[in-house]
Amino acid sequence: MCGIIGYAGTEEACPILLDGLERLEYRGYDSTGLALFTKDGGLLRLRAAGRLSALRRCVTQRLEQGADLHGNAGLGHTRWATHGAPTKENAHPHRSQEGKYTVVHNGIIENYAKLRGELEAAGIRFASQTDTEVIAHLLEQLDTGNPLETLRRALPRLEGSYALGVLYHAQPGTLYCARRQSPLLAASCVRGVLLASDAAAILPFTRTMFRLEDGEMAQLHANGAIFFFDAQGRALQKAATEIARHTTAADKGGYVHFMRKEIAEQPECLARTLAPLLSGGEIHLGESEAALENPGGIRRVLFLGCGSAHHAGITGRMLVEELSGIPASAELASEFRSAATAVDRHTLAVIISQSGETADSLQALRLAKEKGARTLSVINVEGSSIAAESGSVLYTRAGLEVAVATTKAYSAQLAALCALAARLGALRGQDPARLRDFVRSLAALPELAREVLADTEATAHAWAQELQSVQHAYFLGRNLDYATAMESALKLKEISYIHAEAYAAGELKHGTLSLIEPGTPVVALCCRPEVIPKTLGNAQEALARGAKLFCVTNRQNPLPERCLTLPPCHPLLVASLAVLPMQLLAYHCADLRGCDVDKPRSLAKSVTVE
Ligand code: AGP
């Protein structure tokens, strides 16, 4: 999941590429680079290991050395390493041996080793360990003098995924691009043409853009003209996408980190997500209901997603079964793709994804469709690939989420899934009074969330001071609290690098209890009223082995240990509230440990490789 930006037009390309990379850096940030057509017709390449700031320093140094970085066309890239360490040599753009082709790439070329062997046998000397460099040399080997024809010949030789930006040495004002699975957008405006791996880099220029579909190629001219082609090289007419909301790159709004700002935004995000769905004490999903037609024909709901989105799916599964009575399950998208999960036209597949570009989730969507399922996706980024390919879309309205660790988008997913479960219940004739009571509580969730965030930060920070130096932590819960435990463990480990595990509270004694030693931190989520007594019993078992116990509950001080008390709420909304102090706990732990809260090592915001 790298970030790609290309520009050709009337303005200086270098600052545009650097600003574009700034907007894309959250996609991957272990090395960066750019290639510029300079005024003298040359193709200058600058690359640096590390964050974008290193590339900016490199540009400054070259300018101070008198380099001429004027030019109106070029490509930029910010990398999340897949093949080869994050070094300058492995940074994109990559160049063919004679310099005819310069390439930036997002994706994985699965047969790169075979192609590399063939190219080396033909005398090509590689300068990097990347799969991407293979593409540059292959293009040069197949070069016909017409880059589009050369791409048409070369692309079928590649197995795997790609979003490609390509410069051809003899065409200084022209960009080429091609897409298979990894997202790629193209746009034209008065200032020129752009290509990018997501809308954030294009929005400062225009909200009208074109999404390339698998197999498509495009030729973008500095005069603003864009030509699209299919895999056979035939001209295509494409409809533009209008990105309705101006999701400009956020600023931190006075907070030290984007993550802390996004945690604080959650009450507004919940309200924005729920507002279009609530009417007259009921839930209506508008055009998202296309997938719910003939509700009697839905015999199963299958939630698919990765990471936090999977935890939202586990929560959604419980909500759907409790509110609608429809059997439901949640599977990891990456696992679903190789499983023999029974899916047919009676299955409603719900794909959950903040970015709408996660490769595993996109492929799981395609597989569910192939198997005949109706598809509804719960998405935060408008115009994303999963949204474009789903039968219907239920948008979370969390706004641009920059921090790699999701918070506001996750909470908005839970709220959207509450609404979906309630709507399915209503369509299936479930008890109207019970549903109205739930919907009334759901409508009050934003204010409750505001209260929880205000009332729990001090305790979460105090707990973080106790946890900041531990190496392991365990989160326990049952039912909805178990889903919250999973999300809490992921939040803590992905940004503070403390090893954290979530356990079904009843499972601890079946093995993992042997790891609990005096002082081992155990966080017990005790919020679902029906199961609090059992979870407290499991917490006592850990306590008896010397655990340092932290209890999150909406009961009054059930244990003498550290207790964080939440306001009472509808039992089916406990997951939406309990996760909030856990986000704060993870945030403060990471901050106290001096970690890069917004850009944790080795991660990226949108995982567009499988
Ligand atoms: C969440 O904090 C993680 N950054 C990660 O697990 C994320 O939820 C996962 O990669 C799925 O991303 P998506 O929602 O954009 O599909």
Boltz pocket constraint, residues with backbone or C-beta under 6 A from the ligand:
constraints:
  - pocket:
      binder: B
      contacts: [[A, 306], [A, 307], [A, 308], [A, 309], [A, 352], [A, 353], [A, 354], [A, 355], [A, 356], [A, 357], [A, 358], [A, 361], [A, 404], [A, 405], [A, 406], [A, 407], [A, 494], [A, 604], [A, 605], [A, 606], [A, 607]]
      max_distance: 6.0
